[in-house]
Amino acid sequence: MRYMAVVQYVGTNYFGWQRQPFEISVQQVIEDKLSTIFNTDIKIHASGRTDAKVHAYGQVFHFDAPPFPVRKLQYALNKMLPADIEILKVNKVKDDFHARYSAKSKTYEYLICLEAKDPFLSGRVLFYPLPLDEKKLKKDAKLFVGTHNFQNFTSKKEDDANFVRTISLVKIQRHQQLLKIVFVGDGFMRGQIRMMIGALLAQNTGKEKPNFISENLNTTERKIINHKVIGDGLYLRKVTY
């Protein structure tokens, strides 16, 4: 029987989503608890892999396991999981459902604090106490909207041929000293959002020339940009099916 689950987690204490041989990961923690409940090895498959320190409000994964009441399963999992991981929902789904390949779009958010320090936001934002031209930031962010070759905005291996992705929305919102940048797209490659954020900040503050982003989109020459912000401010908000 196939199950689909939605999980939220604070990624600060984990070396990303994917199971690692010598580091603790979110996948490993959940798989270990599921394997204990079902008394057999359970492997889970996520909508995508979040990097180290990256958080999620709505990561989705599926797994195959013997029949079990879903409400009891959710309760048992949450009783066993650490405080920084919570299962929000468990459903039974059709056997052809796949958390990654059935997804239609993903929504990510990146949080920037425009102050130098705030202990209550430590590990949850990028601290960036430099002056920003927010009007220009919003204008430049729109350059990413559409279908583009993002090969210079990802650390994905070059032998993986397809660097084309479609971004349907980029939105920037401000609340006091917090900037929230929202990306909605059909999928994102390794490090892509963090590199796009880094490029936006570098272009906005004059570290790069005004056409830096447009020059690195849809180029035939691969030259990975050297601007990648930390994972602390990145959140997987939602996966749409």
C-alpha positions in Angstrom: 0.0 0.0 0.0 1.3 3.5 -0.9 1.1 6.4 1.6 1.7 10.1 1.0 2.8 12.3 3.9 3.3 16.1 4.4 6.0 17.0 6.9 7.4 20.3 8.2 10.8 20.6 9.8 13.4 23.0 11.0 16.5 22.1 9.0 19.1 23.7 11.3 20.3 20.4 12.9 20.3 18.3 9.8 22.6 17.8 6.9 19.8 18.2 4.4 16.9 15.9 3.5 18.8 13.1 1.8 20.2 10.2 3.8 24.0 10.6 4.4 26.5 8.0 5.4 28.1 10.0 8.2 25.7 12.9 8.9 22.2 13.1 10.3 19.4 13.8 7.8 15.7 14.4 7.9 15.1 11.4 5.6 17.1 9.1 7.9 15.2 10.1 11.0 11.8 9.6 9.4 12.8 6.3 7.8 14.1 4.9 11.1 10.9 5.7 12.9 8.7 4.3 10.1 10.8 1.1 10.1 10.3 0.8 13.8 6.5 1.2 13.5 6.2 -1.4 10.7 9.0 -3.6 11.9 10.5 -3.7 8.4 12.8 -1.4 6.4 10.8 1.5 5.0 12.3 3.8 2.3 10.7 7.2 1.6 10.8 9.3 -1.6 10.5 13.0 -1.3 9.3 15.7 -3.7 12.9 17.0 -3.7 16.0 17.2 -1.6 16.5 20.2 0.6 20.1 21.2 1.4 21.7 21.4 4.8 20.1 24.0 7.1 17.1 24.4 4.7 13.6 24.3 6.3 10.2 23.1 5.1 6.6 23.9 5.9 5.2 21.4 3.3 7.7 18.8 2.2 5.9 15.8 0.7 7.1 12.2 0.6 5.6 8.8 -0.3 6.4 5.3 0.9 5.1 1.7 0.5 4.1 -0.2 3.6 1.6 -2.7 5.0 -2.0 -1.5 5.8 -2.2 0.8 8.8 -4.8 3.4 9.9 -3.5 6.7 8.7 -4.5 8.7 11.8 -2.8 6.3 14.1 0.2 6.3 11.9 0.5 10.0 12.0 0.1 10.0 15.8 2.7 7.3 16.3 5.2 9.0 14.1 4.8 12.4 15.8 5.2 10.7 19.2 8.6 9.3 18.1 10.0 12.1 16.0 12.1 14.9 17.5 10.6 18.3 18.2 11.9 19.9 15.0 10.1 17.4 12.7 6.3 17.1 12.5 4.0 15.1 10.3 1.1 17.3 9.2 -0.8 14.7 7.2 -0.8 11.1 6.1 -3.0 9.8 3.3 -3.4 6.6 1.4 -2.8 7.2 -2.4 -2.9 5.3 -5.6 0.1 3.1 -6.4 1.2 5.3 -9.3 1.5 8.5 -7.1 5.1 9.7 -6.8 6.0 12.6 -4.6 8.6 13.9 -7.1 7.3 13.0 -10.5 3.6 13.7 -9.8 4.3 17.2 -8.6 3.0 20.1 -10.7 4.8 23.0 -9.0 6.8 24.0 -5.9 6.7 27.1 -3.8 9.8 28.3 -2.0 10.4 31.3 0.3 13.6 33.0 1.2 13.8 35.3 4.3 16.3 38.1 4.6 16.6 40.2 7.8 17.9 43.7 7.1 19.5 43.9 10.5 22.9 42.7 11.6 21.7 40.4 14.3 18.6 39.0 16.0 19.0 36.1 18.4 15.4 35.0 17.8 15.9 34.7 14.1 19.3 32.9 14.2 19.4 30.0 11.9 16.1 31.0 10.2 17.1 34.0 8.0 20.0 35.6 6.1 21.2 38.6 8.0 22.0 41.3 5.4 22.4 44.8 7.0 23.3 46.5 3.7 21.2 49.2 2.0 19.0 47.7 -0.8 17.1 49.3 -3.5 13.8 47.4 -3.1 12.2 48.8 -6.2 15.1 47.6 -8.3 15.2 44.3 -6.5 11.6 43.6 -7.5 12.3 44.6 -11.1 15.4 42.4 -11.3 13.6 39.5 -9.8 11.1 39.5 -12.7 14.0 38.5 -15.0 13.8 35.0 -13.6 10.1 34.6 -14.5 9.5 32.4 -17.6 11.2 29.4 -19.1 15.0 29.7 -19.0 18.2 27.8 -19.1 19.5 28.1 -15.5 22.8 26.3 -16.0 24.8 29.1 -14.4 22.4 29.2 -11.4 22.8 25.6 -10.2 25.5 23.3 -8.9 23.8 20.4 -10.7 26.3 18.2 -12.6 26.9 19.1 -16.2 26.3 15.6 -17.5 22.6 16.1 -16.4 21.6 17.7 -19.7 18.4 19.5 -18.8 19.0 22.9 -17.2 15.7 24.4 -18.4 13.1 25.3 -15.8 9.9 27.4 -15.8 9.3 30.0 -13.0 5.8 31.3 -13.0 6.0 33.8 -10.1 8.6 35.7 -8.2 7.2 38.0 -5.4 8.9 40.2 -2.9 7.2 41.2 0.3 8.4 43.3 3.2 7.3 43.2 6.9 9.3 45.6 9.1 12.9 44.4 8.8 12.1 41.1 7.0 12.1 40.7 3.3 10.4 37.6 1.9 11.1 36.4 -1.6 8.7 33.9 -3.0 9.5 31.6 -6.0 6.9 29.4 -7.7 8.1 27.0 -10.4 7.7 23.6 -12.0 10.9 22.5 -10.2 14.2 23.8 -9.0 17.7 22.4 -9.3 20.4 22.0 -6.6 21.3 25.4 -5.2 19.2 27.3 -7.8 17.2 29.5 -5.5 20.1 30.3 -3.3 22.2 31.3 -6.3 19.3 33.4 -7.7 19.0 35.2 -4.4 22.8 35.7 -4.3 22.8 37.2 -7.8 19.9 39.5 -7.0 21.8 40.9 -4.0 25.1 41.2 -5.8 23.5 43.1 -8.7 21.5 45.3 -6.4 24.4 46.3 -4.2 26.8 46.9 -7.1 29.0 43.9 -6.6 28.1 42.9 -10.1 27.2 45.0 -13.1 23.6 45.9 -13.8 23.1 43.2 -16.5 24.7 40.4 -14.5 21.6 38.3 -14.2 20.4 38.7 -17.8 23.9 37.8 -19.0 23.9 34.5 -17.1 20.4 33.4 -18.2 20.0 31.3 -21.3 23.8 31.4 -22.0 25.4 28.7 -24.1 28.6 28.9 -22.0 28.4 27.3 -18.5 30.0 29.5 -15.9 28.5 28.9 -12.5 28.0 32.2 -10.6 30.0 32.7 -7.4 27.1 34.1 -5.4 25.2 31.5 -3.2 23.5 32.6 0.0 23.3 30.4 3.1 20.6 27.8 3.5 19.2 29.2 6.8 16.8 31.5 5.1 15.3 29.0 2.6 11.9 27.3 3.2 10.0 24.8 1.0 6.5 26.2 1.5 4.3 24.0 -0.7 4.2 21.3 -3.3 1.2 21.3 -5.6 -0.2 18.2 -7.4 
